[in-house]
Amino acid sequence: MRPVPGDLTATAAILREAMRLFAERGATAVSIRDVSAAAGVSSSLVIHHFGSKRGLKEAADERAMGALEEVLAVSGDESTVDGAMESMQASLVDQLQQEPLLMPYLRRLLVDGGPAAQALFDRLLESTRGALHQWQQAGIVRPSADDDVLSAFVLVADLATILLGEQIQTALGFNPVQGEGLQRWSAALLDLYREGIFIQPPAQDRTHRGKR
């Protein structure tokens, strides 16, 4: 699944340009001719490899979904919180190096909505649920009263970083999914998940309030 940046085969060039154009304009505004011209091939060759524009879009969706699933799958294999976060960071950096169009493509896919966006969310939710279950079994994530909602919340927090990445960078001055920005973002996220944001009052205070 992982692409090679120097791969100049026709199929790779077509898929790369399709992802770029779909991300920039949205799939409905891109034609087979647009993709073929950008890839430097004939329209008939695009049809030969992918069957139709729909087939091309499905291949692009699958490539993006698979790349993001790999990031989640790696994080689920770790047995410590720090190890899981470090593995996820390393995997994300690797995927972005291999797939520079990943974030803009996923952003467009989610914003456009529809069956493809729902399929992406459903698959990622299942991957997130699986990773959290592994962490619970390893004793690094506490049991939840509602695993489904917890999984959805964690996923939505991650997807929000993709959707609002440009706004975050403008407001804070760093890219939350690249380089030092990713490290800074992940450190704050880990602190939030590990420590929470609310201060729990002493047990005696909670008991006293409950008697009022």
PyMOL CGO cylinders between C-alpha atoms (Angstrom):
from pymol import cmd
from pymol.cgo import CYLINDER

trace = [
    CYLINDER, 0.00, 0.00, 0.00, 2.79, 2.38, 0.86, 0.3, 1, 1, 1, 1, 1, 1,
    CYLINDER, 2.79, 2.38, 0.86, 3.83, 4.44, -2.16, 0.3, 1, 1, 1, 1, 1, 1,
    CYLINDER, 3.83, 4.44, -2.16, 7.38, 5.21, -3.19, 0.3, 1, 1, 1, 1, 1, 1,
    CYLINDER, 7.38, 5.21, -3.19, 8.00, 8.92, -3.89, 0.3, 1, 1, 1, 1, 1, 1,
    CYLINDER, 8.00, 8.92, -3.89, 10.20, 8.12, -6.88, 0.3, 1, 1, 1, 1, 1, 1,
    CYLINDER, 10.20, 8.12, -6.88, 7.73, 5.68, -8.38, 0.3, 1, 1, 1, 1, 1, 1,
    CYLINDER, 7.73, 5.68, -8.38, 7.12, 6.98, -11.90, 0.3, 1, 1, 1, 1, 1, 1,
    CYLINDER, 7.12, 6.98, -11.90, 4.83, 4.23, -13.16, 0.3, 1, 1, 1, 1, 1, 1,
    CYLINDER, 4.83, 4.23, -13.16, 1.69, 5.37, -14.92, 0.3, 1, 1, 1, 1, 1, 1,
    CYLINDER, 1.69, 5.37, -14.92, -0.59, 3.95, -12.24, 0.3, 1, 1, 1, 1, 1, 1,
    CYLINDER, -0.59, 3.95, -12.24, 1.28, 5.73, -9.45, 0.3, 1, 1, 1, 1, 1, 1,
    CYLINDER, 1.28, 5.73, -9.45, 1.35, 9.01, -11.37, 0.3, 1, 1, 1, 1, 1, 1,
    CYLINDER, 1.35, 9.01, -11.37, -2.37, 8.84, -12.11, 0.3, 1, 1, 1, 1, 1, 1,
    CYLINDER, -2.37, 8.84, -12.11, -3.29, 8.08, -8.52, 0.3, 1, 1, 1, 1, 1, 1,
    CYLINDER, -3.29, 8.08, -8.52, -0.98, 10.76, -7.15, 0.3, 1, 1, 1, 1, 1, 1,
    CYLINDER, -0.98, 10.76, -7.15, -2.41, 13.45, -9.44, 0.3, 1, 1, 1, 1, 1, 1,
    CYLINDER, -2.41, 13.45, -9.44, -5.96, 12.31, -8.79, 0.3, 1, 1, 1, 1, 1, 1,
    CYLINDER, -5.96, 12.31, -8.79, -5.44, 12.67, -5.05, 0.3, 1, 1, 1, 1, 1, 1,
    CYLINDER, -5.44, 12.67, -5.05, -3.92, 16.10, -5.49, 0.3, 1, 1, 1, 1, 1, 1,
    CYLINDER, -3.92, 16.10, -5.49, -6.73, 17.36, -7.72, 0.3, 1, 1, 1, 1, 1, 1,
    CYLINDER, -6.73, 17.36, -7.72, -9.48, 15.78, -5.61, 0.3, 1, 1, 1, 1, 1, 1,
    CYLINDER, -9.48, 15.78, -5.61, -7.98, 17.42, -2.53, 0.3, 1, 1, 1, 1, 1, 1,
    CYLINDER, -7.98, 17.42, -2.53, -7.72, 20.83, -4.20, 0.3, 1, 1, 1, 1, 1, 1,
    CYLINDER, -7.72, 20.83, -4.20, -11.06, 20.99, -6.01, 0.3, 1, 1, 1, 1, 1, 1,
    CYLINDER, -11.06, 20.99, -6.01, -13.26, 18.20, -4.71, 0.3, 1, 1, 1, 1, 1, 1,
    CYLINDER, -13.26, 18.20, -4.71, -14.01, 15.06, -6.71, 0.3, 1, 1, 1, 1, 1, 1,
    CYLINDER, -14.01, 15.06, -6.71, -17.09, 16.45, -8.47, 0.3, 1, 1, 1, 1, 1, 1,
    CYLINDER, -17.09, 16.45, -8.47, -15.04, 19.27, -10.01, 0.3, 1, 1, 1, 1, 1, 1,
    CYLINDER, -15.04, 19.27, -10.01, -12.35, 16.96, -11.44, 0.3, 1, 1, 1, 1, 1, 1,
    CYLINDER, -12.35, 16.96, -11.44, -12.67, 15.04, -14.70, 0.3, 1, 1, 1, 1, 1, 1,
    CYLINDER, -12.67, 15.04, -14.70, -10.78, 12.07, -16.07, 0.3, 1, 1, 1, 1, 1, 1,
    CYLINDER, -10.78, 12.07, -16.07, -9.27, 14.45, -18.61, 0.3, 1, 1, 1, 1, 1, 1,
    CYLINDER, -9.27, 14.45, -18.61, -8.00, 16.71, -15.81, 0.3, 1, 1, 1, 1, 1, 1,
    CYLINDER, -8.00, 16.71, -15.81, -6.29, 13.78, -14.14, 0.3, 1, 1, 1, 1, 1, 1,
    CYLINDER, -6.29, 13.78, -14.14, -4.80, 12.41, -17.34, 0.3, 1, 1, 1, 1, 1, 1,
    CYLINDER, -4.80, 12.41, -17.34, -3.42, 15.82, -18.31, 0.3, 1, 1, 1, 1, 1, 1,
    CYLINDER, -3.42, 15.82, -18.31, -1.85, 16.31, -14.88, 0.3, 1, 1, 1, 1, 1, 1,
    CYLINDER, -1.85, 16.31, -14.88, -0.33, 12.82, -14.94, 0.3, 1, 1, 1, 1, 1, 1,
    CYLINDER, -0.33, 12.82, -14.94, 0.90, 13.19, -18.52, 0.3, 1, 1, 1, 1, 1, 1,
    CYLINDER, 0.90, 13.19, -18.52, -1.03, 10.18, -19.82, 0.3, 1, 1, 1, 1, 1, 1,
    CYLINDER, -1.03, 10.18, -19.82, -4.06, 9.60, -22.01, 0.3, 1, 1, 1, 1, 1, 1,
    CYLINDER, -4.06, 9.60, -22.01, -7.60, 9.46, -20.67, 0.3, 1, 1, 1, 1, 1, 1,
    CYLINDER, -7.60, 9.46, -20.67, -7.91, 5.95, -22.05, 0.3, 1, 1, 1, 1, 1, 1,
    CYLINDER, -7.91, 5.95, -22.05, -4.97, 4.84, -19.91, 0.3, 1, 1, 1, 1, 1, 1,
    CYLINDER, -4.97, 4.84, -19.91, -6.71, 6.17, -16.79, 0.3, 1, 1, 1, 1, 1, 1,
    CYLINDER, -6.71, 6.17, -16.79, -9.80, 4.16, -17.73, 0.3, 1, 1, 1, 1, 1, 1,
    CYLINDER, -9.80, 4.16, -17.73, -7.63, 1.12, -18.45, 0.3, 1, 1, 1, 1, 1, 1,
    CYLINDER, -7.63, 1.12, -18.45, -6.12, 1.15, -14.96, 0.3, 1, 1, 1, 1, 1, 1,
    CYLINDER, -6.12, 1.15, -14.96, -9.11, 2.27, -12.88, 0.3, 1, 1, 1, 1, 1, 1,
    CYLINDER, -9.11, 2.27, -12.88, -12.18, 1.52, -15.00, 0.3, 1, 1, 1, 1, 1, 1,
    CYLINDER, -12.18, 1.52, -15.00, -13.93, 4.84, -14.38, 0.3, 1, 1, 1, 1, 1, 1,
    CYLINDER, -13.93, 4.84, -14.38, -13.73, 8.05, -12.41, 0.3, 1, 1, 1, 1, 1, 1,
    CYLINDER, -13.73, 8.05, -12.41, -15.59, 6.30, -9.61, 0.3, 1, 1, 1, 1, 1, 1,
    CYLINDER, -15.59, 6.30, -9.61, -13.00, 3.53, -9.60, 0.3, 1, 1, 1, 1, 1, 1,
    CYLINDER, -13.00, 3.53, -9.60, -10.23, 6.12, -9.47, 0.3, 1, 1, 1, 1, 1, 1,
    CYLINDER, -10.23, 6.12, -9.47, -11.89, 7.91, -6.55, 0.3, 1, 1, 1, 1, 1, 1,
    CYLINDER, -11.89, 7.91, -6.55, -12.36, 4.64, -4.68, 0.3, 1, 1, 1, 1, 1, 1,
    CYLINDER, -12.36, 4.64, -4.68, -8.68, 3.78, -5.18, 0.3, 1, 1, 1, 1, 1, 1,
    CYLINDER, -8.68, 3.78, -5.18, -7.67, 7.20, -3.86, 0.3, 1, 1, 1, 1, 1, 1,
    CYLINDER, -7.67, 7.20, -3.86, -9.98, 6.82, -0.85, 0.3, 1, 1, 1, 1, 1, 1,
    CYLINDER, -9.98, 6.82, -0.85, -8.58, 3.37, -0.09, 0.3, 1, 1, 1, 1, 1, 1,
    CYLINDER, -8.58, 3.37, -0.09, -5.01, 4.64, -0.26, 0.3, 1, 1, 1, 1, 1, 1,
    CYLINDER, -5.01, 4.64, -0.26, -5.73, 7.45, 2.19, 0.3, 1, 1, 1, 1, 1, 1,
    CYLINDER, -5.73, 7.45, 2.19, -7.75, 5.25, 4.56, 0.3, 1, 1, 1, 1, 1, 1,
    CYLINDER, -7.75, 5.25, 4.56, -5.08, 2.57, 4.58, 0.3, 1, 1, 1, 1, 1, 1,
    CYLINDER, -5.08, 2.57, 4.58, -2.34, 5.05, 5.41, 0.3, 1, 1, 1, 1, 1, 1,
    CYLINDER, -2.34, 5.05, 5.41, -4.22, 6.44, 8.40, 0.3, 1, 1, 1, 1, 1, 1,
    CYLINDER, -4.22, 6.44, 8.40, -5.18, 2.95, 9.60, 0.3, 1, 1, 1, 1, 1, 1,
    CYLINDER, -5.18, 2.95, 9.60, -1.49, 2.03, 9.65, 0.3, 1, 1, 1, 1, 1, 1,
    CYLINDER, -1.49, 2.03, 9.65, -0.82, 4.86, 12.09, 0.3, 1, 1, 1, 1, 1, 1,
    CYLINDER, -0.82, 4.86, 12.09, -3.55, 3.64, 14.45, 0.3, 1, 1, 1, 1, 1, 1,
    CYLINDER, -3.55, 3.64, 14.45, -2.50, 0.01, 14.11, 0.3, 1, 1, 1, 1, 1, 1,
    CYLINDER, -2.50, 0.01, 14.11, 1.06, 0.78, 15.18, 0.3, 1, 1, 1, 1, 1, 1,
    CYLINDER, 1.06, 0.78, 15.18, -0.08, 2.70, 18.26, 0.3, 1, 1, 1, 1, 1, 1,
    CYLINDER, -0.08, 2.70, 18.26, -2.20, -0.22, 19.38, 0.3, 1, 1, 1, 1, 1, 1,
    CYLINDER, -2.20, -0.22, 19.38, 0.81, -2.54, 19.63, 0.3, 1, 1, 1, 1, 1, 1,
    CYLINDER, 0.81, -2.54, 19.63, 2.54, -0.65, 22.44, 0.3, 1, 1, 1, 1, 1, 1,
    CYLINDER, 2.54, -0.65, 22.44, 2.30, -1.54, 26.13, 0.3, 1, 1, 1, 1, 1, 1,
    CYLINDER, 2.30, -1.54, 26.13, 3.00, 1.90, 27.64, 0.3, 1, 1, 1, 1, 1, 1,
    CYLINDER, 3.00, 1.90, 27.64, 1.41, 5.31, 27.10, 0.3, 1, 1, 1, 1, 1, 1,
    CYLINDER, 1.41, 5.31, 27.10, 4.70, 6.95, 26.14, 0.3, 1, 1, 1, 1, 1, 1,
    CYLINDER, 4.70, 6.95, 26.14, 5.56, 4.06, 23.84, 0.3, 1, 1, 1, 1, 1, 1,
    CYLINDER, 5.56, 4.06, 23.84, 2.19, 4.23, 22.13, 0.3, 1, 1, 1, 1, 1, 1,
    CYLINDER, 2.19, 4.23, 22.13, 2.45, 7.98, 21.55, 0.3, 1, 1, 1, 1, 1, 1,
    CYLINDER, 2.45, 7.98, 21.55, 6.04, 7.75, 20.31, 0.3, 1, 1, 1, 1, 1, 1,
    CYLINDER, 6.04, 7.75, 20.31, 5.13, 4.95, 17.91, 0.3, 1, 1, 1, 1, 1, 1,
    CYLINDER, 5.13, 4.95, 17.91, 2.12, 6.86, 16.64, 0.3, 1, 1, 1, 1, 1, 1,
    CYLINDER, 2.12, 6.86, 16.64, 4.22, 9.99, 16.06, 0.3, 1, 1, 1, 1, 1, 1,
    CYLINDER, 4.22, 9.99, 16.06, 6.91, 8.05, 14.22, 0.3, 1, 1, 1, 1, 1, 1,
    CYLINDER, 6.91, 8.05, 14.22, 4.34, 6.25, 12.09, 0.3, 1, 1, 1, 1, 1, 1,
    CYLINDER, 4.34, 6.25, 12.09, 2.54, 9.50, 11.25, 0.3, 1, 1, 1, 1, 1, 1,
    CYLINDER, 2.54, 9.50, 11.25, 5.77, 11.23, 10.28, 0.3, 1, 1, 1, 1, 1, 1,
    CYLINDER, 5.77, 11.23, 10.28, 6.68, 8.25, 8.09, 0.3, 1, 1, 1, 1, 1, 1,
    CYLINDER, 6.68, 8.25, 8.09, 3.27, 8.21, 6.42, 0.3, 1, 1, 1, 1, 1, 1,
    CYLINDER, 3.27, 8.21, 6.42, 3.38, 11.96, 5.73, 0.3, 1, 1, 1, 1, 1, 1,
    CYLINDER, 3.38, 11.96, 5.73, 6.81, 11.60, 4.16, 0.3, 1, 1, 1, 1, 1, 1,
    CYLINDER, 6.81, 11.60, 4.16, 5.55, 8.79, 1.97, 0.3, 1, 1, 1, 1, 1, 1,
    CYLINDER, 5.55, 8.79, 1.97, 2.13, 10.39, 1.38, 0.3, 1, 1, 1, 1, 1, 1,
    CYLINDER, 2.13, 10.39, 1.38, 2.44, 14.21, 1.39, 0.3, 1, 1, 1, 1, 1, 1,
    CYLINDER, 2.44, 14.21, 1.39, -1.11, 14.44, 0.03, 0.3, 1, 1, 1, 1, 1, 1,
    CYLINDER, -1.11, 14.44, 0.03, -2.58, 12.44, 2.91, 0.3, 1, 1, 1, 1, 1, 1,
    CYLINDER, -2.58, 12.44, 2.91, -3.71, 15.30, 5.14, 0.3, 1, 1, 1, 1, 1, 1,
    CYLINDER, -3.71, 15.30, 5.14, -5.20, 17.55, 2.45, 0.3, 1, 1, 1, 1, 1, 1,
    CYLINDER, -5.20, 17.55, 2.45, -6.93, 14.55, 0.88, 0.3, 1, 1, 1, 1, 1, 1,
    CYLINDER, -6.93, 14.55, 0.88, -8.45, 13.38, 4.16, 0.3, 1, 1, 1, 1, 1, 1,
    CYLINDER, -8.45, 13.38, 4.16, -9.51, 16.95, 4.94, 0.3, 1, 1, 1, 1, 1, 1,
    CYLINDER, -9.51, 16.95, 4.94, -11.36, 17.21, 1.63, 0.3, 1, 1, 1, 1, 1, 1,
    CYLINDER, -11.36, 17.21, 1.63, -12.90, 13.76, 2.04, 0.3, 1, 1, 1, 1, 1, 1,
    CYLINDER, -12.90, 13.76, 2.04, -14.30, 14.60, 5.47, 0.3, 1, 1, 1, 1, 1, 1,
    CYLINDER, -14.30, 14.60, 5.47, -15.54, 18.06, 4.47, 0.3, 1, 1, 1, 1, 1, 1,
    CYLINDER, -15.54, 18.06, 4.47, -17.30, 16.77, 1.36, 0.3, 1, 1, 1, 1, 1, 1,
    CYLINDER, -17.30, 16.77, 1.36, -19.09, 14.11, 3.40, 0.3, 1, 1, 1, 1, 1, 1,
    CYLINDER, -19.09, 14.11, 3.40, -21.16, 11.35, 1.82, 0.3, 1, 1, 1, 1, 1, 1,
    CYLINDER, -21.16, 11.35, 1.82, -20.66, 7.57, 1.80, 0.3, 1, 1, 1, 1, 1, 1,
    CYLINDER, -20.66, 7.57, 1.80, -16.88, 7.78, 1.42, 0.3, 1, 1, 1, 1, 1, 1,
    CYLINDER, -16.88, 7.78, 1.42, -16.53, 10.02, 4.47, 0.3, 1, 1, 1, 1, 1, 1,
    CYLINDER, -16.53, 10.02, 4.47, -18.79, 7.74, 6.49, 0.3, 1, 1, 1, 1, 1, 1,
    CYLINDER, -18.79, 7.74, 6.49, -16.82, 4.68, 5.39, 0.3, 1, 1, 1, 1, 1, 1,
    CYLINDER, -16.82, 4.68, 5.39, -13.61, 6.41, 6.48, 0.3, 1, 1, 1, 1, 1, 1,
    CYLINDER, -13.61, 6.41, 6.48, -15.06, 7.31, 9.87, 0.3, 1, 1, 1, 1, 1, 1,
    CYLINDER, -15.06, 7.31, 9.87, -16.46, 3.81, 10.43, 0.3, 1, 1, 1, 1, 1, 1,
    CYLINDER, -16.46, 3.81, 10.43, -13.17, 2.12, 9.59, 0.3, 1, 1, 1, 1, 1, 1,
    CYLINDER, -13.17, 2.12, 9.59, -11.13, 4.49, 11.73, 0.3, 1, 1, 1, 1, 1, 1,
    CYLINDER, -11.13, 4.49, 11.73, -13.60, 4.13, 14.60, 0.3, 1, 1, 1, 1, 1, 1,
    CYLINDER, -13.60, 4.13, 14.60, -13.14, 0.37, 14.50, 0.3, 1, 1, 1, 1, 1, 1,
    CYLINDER, -13.14, 0.37, 14.50, -9.35, 0.77, 14.48, 0.3, 1, 1, 1, 1, 1, 1,
    CYLINDER, -9.35, 0.77, 14.48, -9.53, 3.22, 17.39, 0.3, 1, 1, 1, 1, 1, 1,
    CYLINDER, -9.53, 3.22, 17.39, -11.80, 0.89, 19.34, 0.3, 1, 1, 1, 1, 1, 1,
    CYLINDER, -11.80, 0.89, 19.34, -9.34, -1.95, 18.77, 0.3, 1, 1, 1, 1, 1, 1,
    CYLINDER, -9.34, -1.95, 18.77, -6.35, 0.13, 19.89, 0.3, 1, 1, 1, 1, 1, 1,
    CYLINDER, -6.35, 0.13, 19.89, -8.11, 1.28, 23.07, 0.3, 1, 1, 1, 1, 1, 1,
    CYLINDER, -8.11, 1.28, 23.07, -9.12, -2.30, 23.84, 0.3, 1, 1, 1, 1, 1, 1,
    CYLINDER, -9.12, -2.30, 23.84, -5.49, -3.40, 23.54, 0.3, 1, 1, 1, 1, 1, 1,
    CYLINDER, -5.49, -3.40, 23.54, -4.40, -0.60, 25.84, 0.3, 1, 1, 1, 1, 1, 1,
    CYLINDER, -4.40, -0.60, 25.84, -7.09, -1.54, 28.35, 0.3, 1, 1, 1, 1, 1, 1,
    CYLINDER, -7.09, -1.54, 28.35, -5.89, -5.13, 28.29, 0.3, 1, 1, 1, 1, 1, 1,
    CYLINDER, -5.89, -5.13, 28.29, -2.32, -3.90, 28.81, 0.3, 1, 1, 1, 1, 1, 1,
    CYLINDER, -2.32, -3.90, 28.81, -3.43, -1.84, 31.81, 0.3, 1, 1, 1, 1, 1, 1,
    CYLINDER, -3.43, -1.84, 31.81, -2.50, 1.58, 30.42, 0.3, 1, 1, 1, 1, 1, 1,
    CYLINDER, -2.50, 1.58, 30.42, -6.05, 2.79, 29.70, 0.3, 1, 1, 1, 1, 1, 1,
    CYLINDER, -6.05, 2.79, 29.70, -8.68, 2.54, 32.40, 0.3, 1, 1, 1, 1, 1, 1,
    CYLINDER, -8.68, 2.54, 32.40, -11.95, 0.75, 31.65, 0.3, 1, 1, 1, 1, 1, 1,
    CYLINDER, -11.95, 0.75, 31.65, -14.69, 3.05, 30.37, 0.3, 1, 1, 1, 1, 1, 1,
    CYLINDER, -14.69, 3.05, 30.37, -18.38, 3.08, 31.18, 0.3, 1, 1, 1, 1, 1, 1,
    CYLINDER, -18.38, 3.08, 31.18, -19.02, 3.54, 27.45, 0.3, 1, 1, 1, 1, 1, 1,
    CYLINDER, -19.02, 3.54, 27.45, -16.27, 2.26, 25.17, 0.3, 1, 1, 1, 1, 1, 1,
    CYLINDER, -16.27, 2.26, 25.17, -18.14, 3.26, 22.02, 0.3, 1, 1, 1, 1, 1, 1,
    CYLINDER, -18.14, 3.26, 22.02, -18.38, 6.92, 23.03, 0.3, 1, 1, 1, 1, 1, 1,
    CYLINDER, -18.38, 6.92, 23.03, -14.79, 6.95, 24.31, 0.3, 1, 1, 1, 1, 1, 1,
    CYLINDER, -14.79, 6.95, 24.31, -13.55, 5.55, 20.99, 0.3, 1, 1, 1, 1, 1, 1,
    CYLINDER, -13.55, 5.55, 20.99, -15.57, 8.09, 19.02, 0.3, 1, 1, 1, 1, 1, 1,
    CYLINDER, -15.57, 8.09, 19.02, -14.31, 10.97, 21.19, 0.3, 1, 1, 1, 1, 1, 1,
    CYLINDER, -14.31, 10.97, 21.19, -10.65, 10.00, 20.76, 0.3, 1, 1, 1, 1, 1, 1,
    CYLINDER, -10.65, 10.00, 20.76, -11.12, 9.63, 17.01, 0.3, 1, 1, 1, 1, 1, 1,
    CYLINDER, -11.12, 9.63, 17.01, -12.96, 12.94, 16.65, 0.3, 1, 1, 1, 1, 1, 1,
    CYLINDER, -12.96, 12.94, 16.65, -10.17, 14.72, 18.55, 0.3, 1, 1, 1, 1, 1, 1,
    CYLINDER, -10.17, 14.72, 18.55, -7.62, 13.33, 16.09, 0.3, 1, 1, 1, 1, 1, 1,
    CYLINDER, -7.62, 13.33, 16.09, -9.73, 14.09, 13.02, 0.3, 1, 1, 1, 1, 1, 1,
    CYLINDER, -9.73, 14.09, 13.02, -10.28, 17.65, 14.23, 0.3, 1, 1, 1, 1, 1, 1,
    CYLINDER, -10.28, 17.65, 14.23, -6.52, 18.16, 14.01, 0.3, 1, 1, 1, 1, 1, 1,
    CYLINDER, -6.52, 18.16, 14.01, -6.69, 17.18, 10.34, 0.3, 1, 1, 1, 1, 1, 1,
    CYLINDER, -6.69, 17.18, 10.34, -9.74, 19.30, 9.58, 0.3, 1, 1, 1, 1, 1, 1,
    CYLINDER, -9.74, 19.30, 9.58, -8.51, 22.38, 11.43, 0.3, 1, 1, 1, 1, 1, 1,
    CYLINDER, -8.51, 22.38, 11.43, -4.78, 21.98, 10.85, 0.3, 1, 1, 1, 1, 1, 1,
    CYLINDER, -4.78, 21.98, 10.85, -4.43, 25.20, 8.84, 0.3, 1, 1, 1, 1, 1, 1,
    CYLINDER, -4.43, 25.20, 8.84, -6.36, 27.22, 11.41, 0.3, 1, 1, 1, 1, 1, 1,
    CYLINDER, -6.36, 27.22, 11.41, -4.30, 25.74, 14.25, 0.3, 1, 1, 1, 1, 1, 1,
    CYLINDER, -4.30, 25.74, 14.25, -1.08, 26.62, 12.44, 0.3, 1, 1, 1, 1, 1, 1,
    CYLINDER, -1.08, 26.62, 12.44, -2.22, 30.19, 11.82, 0.3, 1, 1, 1, 1, 1, 1,
    CYLINDER, -2.22, 30.19, 11.82, -3.35, 30.69, 15.42, 0.3, 1, 1, 1, 1, 1, 1,
    CYLINDER, -3.35, 30.69, 15.42, -0.46, 28.96, 17.21, 0.3, 1, 1, 1, 1, 1, 1,
    CYLINDER, -0.46, 28.96, 17.21, 2.34, 29.34, 14.70, 0.3, 1, 1, 1, 1, 1, 1,
    CYLINDER, 2.34, 29.34, 14.70, 3.17, 25.66, 14.22, 0.3, 1, 1, 1, 1, 1, 1,
    CYLINDER, 3.17, 25.66, 14.22, 1.93, 22.68, 12.24, 0.3, 1, 1, 1, 1, 1, 1,
    CYLINDER, 1.93, 22.68, 12.24, 0.35, 20.19, 14.69, 0.3, 1, 1, 1, 1, 1, 1,
    CYLINDER, 0.35, 20.19, 14.69, 1.13, 17.17, 12.52, 0.3, 1, 1, 1, 1, 1, 1,
    CYLINDER, 1.13, 17.17, 12.52, 4.71, 17.84, 11.45, 0.3, 1, 1, 1, 1, 1, 1,
    CYLINDER, 4.71, 17.84, 11.45, 8.13, 18.17, 13.05, 0.3, 1, 1, 1, 1, 1, 1,
    CYLINDER, 8.13, 18.17, 13.05, 8.46, 19.99, 16.35, 0.3, 1, 1, 1, 1, 1, 1,
    CYLINDER, 8.46, 19.99, 16.35, 4.82, 21.06, 16.08, 0.3, 1, 1, 1, 1, 1, 1,
    CYLINDER, 4.82, 21.06, 16.08, 3.74, 17.42, 16.22, 0.3, 1, 1, 1, 1, 1, 1,
    CYLINDER, 3.74, 17.42, 16.22, 5.89, 16.85, 19.30, 0.3, 1, 1, 1, 1, 1, 1,
    CYLINDER, 5.89, 16.85, 19.30, 4.45, 19.91, 21.04, 0.3, 1, 1, 1, 1, 1, 1,
    CYLINDER, 4.45, 19.91, 21.04, 0.88, 18.96, 20.15, 0.3, 1, 1, 1, 1, 1, 1,
    CYLINDER, 0.88, 18.96, 20.15, 1.35, 15.34, 21.21, 0.3, 1, 1, 1, 1, 1, 1,
    CYLINDER, 1.35, 15.34, 21.21, 2.91, 16.35, 24.54, 0.3, 1, 1, 1, 1, 1, 1,
    CYLINDER, 2.91, 16.35, 24.54, -0.11, 18.52, 25.40, 0.3, 1, 1, 1, 1, 1, 1,
    CYLINDER, -0.11, 18.52, 25.40, -2.49, 15.79, 24.24, 0.3, 1, 1, 1, 1, 1, 1,
    CYLINDER, -2.49, 15.79, 24.24, -0.73, 13.16, 26.33, 0.3, 1, 1, 1, 1, 1, 1,
    CYLINDER, -0.73, 13.16, 26.33, -0.88, 15.42, 29.39, 0.3, 1, 1, 1, 1, 1, 1,
    CYLINDER, -0.88, 15.42, 29.39, -4.61, 15.94, 28.83, 0.3, 1, 1, 1, 1, 1, 1,
    CYLINDER, -4.61, 15.94, 28.83, -5.33, 12.23, 28.48, 0.3, 1, 1, 1, 1, 1, 1,
    CYLINDER, -5.33, 12.23, 28.48, -3.10, 11.25, 31.38, 0.3, 1, 1, 1, 1, 1, 1,
    CYLINDER, -3.10, 11.25, 31.38, -3.95, 13.98, 33.91, 0.3, 1, 1, 1, 1, 1, 1,
    CYLINDER, -3.95, 13.98, 33.91, -7.29, 15.35, 32.70, 0.3, 1, 1, 1, 1, 1, 1,
    CYLINDER, -7.29, 15.35, 32.70, -8.16, 19.05, 32.85, 0.3, 1, 1, 1, 1, 1, 1,
    CYLINDER, -8.16, 19.05, 32.85, -10.34, 19.19, 35.96, 0.3, 1, 1, 1, 1, 1, 1,
    CYLINDER, -10.34, 19.19, 35.96, -9.00, 19.18, 39.51, 0.3, 1, 1, 1, 1, 1, 1,
    CYLINDER, -9.00, 19.18, 39.51, -10.72, 16.60, 41.66, 0.3, 1, 1, 1, 1, 1, 1,
    CYLINDER, -10.72, 16.60, 41.66, -11.60, 17.93, 45.12, 0.3, 1, 1, 1, 1, 1, 1,
    CYLINDER, -11.60, 17.93, 45.12, -10.49, 15.86, 48.12, 0.3, 1, 1, 1, 1, 1, 1,
    CYLINDER, -10.49, 15.86, 48.12, -12.70, 12.87, 48.87, 0.3, 1, 1, 1, 1, 1, 1,
    CYLINDER, -12.70, 12.87, 48.87, -14.04, 14.47, 52.07, 0.3, 1, 1, 1, 1, 1, 1,
    CYLINDER, -14.04, 14.47, 52.07, -15.17, 17.55, 50.13, 0.3, 1, 1, 1, 1, 1, 1,
    CYLINDER, -15.17, 17.55, 50.13, -17.02, 15.41, 47.63, 0.3, 1, 1, 1, 1, 1, 1,
    CYLINDER, -17.02, 15.41, 47.63, -18.71, 13.52, 50.47, 0.3, 1, 1, 1, 1, 1, 1,
    CYLINDER, -18.71, 13.52, 50.47, -19.71, 16.76, 52.18, 0.3, 1, 1, 1, 1, 1, 1,
    CYLINDER, -19.71, 16.76, 52.18, -21.23, 18.14, 48.98, 0.3, 1, 1, 1, 1, 1, 1,
    CYLINDER, -21.23, 18.14, 48.98, -23.18, 14.96, 48.46, 0.3, 1, 1, 1, 1, 1, 1,
    CYLINDER, -23.18, 14.96, 48.46, -24.87, 15.35, 51.85, 0.3, 1, 1, 1, 1, 1, 1,
    CYLINDER, -24.87, 15.35, 51.85, -26.20, 18.84, 51.10, 0.3, 1, 1, 1, 1, 1, 1,
]
cmd.load_cgo(trace, "trace")
